[in-house]
Structures are given as C-alpha cells and as structure tokens.
C-alpha cells in the first residue's frame, strides 16, 4: 500500500482542487434570466433541437478524421525510435498506414471528400 500513497495523495489533491473550483463557481456565478440562458443566437429562439440528427455525410468525414488522427498519434513515437529499430519499424508503419488507408478509400468512394 505504501507504493500507492503518492498516487492516492495526488488523486485526493486533484479531487479537492476540482471540488474547490466547482464550489467557487457556484458561489460566484451570475444567474442569467431566461432570454440570456438560451444556448446560442444571442437569445433568439432555436430553430431545431440541440440534439437533432446530423446529416449522414458527416459520418464518413468523421471516419476520415479518425483515420488521420490515429495515424498521427502513432507516428510521433514511431519517428523517435525508427532509427534504433531499423527496417522492421518502417515495414510495420507502412502496414499500419495501409490499414488506416482503407477507411479513407471507402470514404472517398462514398463521396465524403466532396462537399458540393
């Protein structure tokens, strides 16, 4: 249990800090009237519900974003160690990029990259 004392102490300090900031916010926050509390458009009535459905064209675009995002997530640490590992790291990265290229090709075929 002694080896976890530092982590437990840090967790308690973090929770106390977040709780303290939450209490300070609750004590000092201004209470806006109903018109100012509307979510956007400077108090105008919203035309649709905030949880309305997105158009289906956004889902392939999301897949493309995730493909590139995950790619960059793993390429930074790979770039640090590629010189030490050698050719096998290069082969593994190209296999990884090939797997990530599949949703990009699918989204391209579905027309997610056309915005007209």
N, C-alpha and C positions, 0 to 999 in steps of 0.2 A: 504494500500500500504506500510505502514511502516514496517509491519511484513515480507515483502518480500525484504526489502532493503539489508539485509545481503546476501541472496541467489543471488540477482541480482548483487551485488558487487563482490561476489566470481565468478560468471559466467563471468563477464567482465574481471576480473583479469586472469582467466583461458584462455579466448579467446585471450587476449592481450599477454599472455605468449606463447601460441601456435603460434600465428601470428608472434611474435618476433623471435622465434626459426626458423620458416619457412623462414623468411627474412634473418636471419644469414646463414642458409644453402644455400639459393640461391646466396648469395653474396660470399661465400667461397668455394662452390663446384667446384671440378675439372671437366672439360669437357673431358670425355674419347673419344678416337677415336672409329670408328665403330667396330673394332675387339674386343676391350675390353668391349664394350657395350652389347655384346651377353649375354644371361641370364645365361648360365652355360657352363661346359665342357672346361673351360679355353680358350674360343674363338673358339672352334670347331663349325661347323655348326650343329644346332639341327637336329635330325632325324625325329622328328614329331612336330606338332604344340603344343604350350604350353597349348592350350585349348582343347586338344584331349580328347576323351571319356575315362573314367575309365572302367576297366573290371567290369562286373556285380557282381563278387564275393565280391567287396568292399562294396556294399550297405548293405547286411546283416551284415557284420562286423561293419559297421557304426551304425546299429541298436543296436548291442550288446554293443558297446562302449557307446552309448547314454543311454541305459538302466542302465549300471553300473554307469555312470556319474551322472545321475539324482538321482539314489539311494543314492550315497554318498552326494549329495547336500542336501538332506533332512534328512539324518541320523545324521549328526553332530548336528544340532539344536535339533533334537529329543533326542539325547543322553544327552543333557544338562537338559531337562525338564522332562524326563521319570520318575524320582523318585518323582517329585511333582505331576504329573498327575495320575500315577498309572497304573492299569491293562488295562484300556481302551486305553492308549497310546501304549501298547505292541500289543494289538489286531489290532489297526489301522495300526501300522507299518507292521505287518505280512500281512494284506490285501494289503497294498501298495506294499510290496515286491512280493506278488502273482501277482498283475497286471503287475509289471515290469518283472516278470519271463516269461510272455507269449512271448515277442519278443525273449528272449533268447532260449526258447524251439523251436520257429519257425525257428530261425537261425540255431540251432543245427540240426533240421530236414532237412533244406535246404543244410546243409553241409558247412556252413560258418566257422565253427571251424576247418575244415580240410584244411590244406594248402599244400596238395600234389596233 
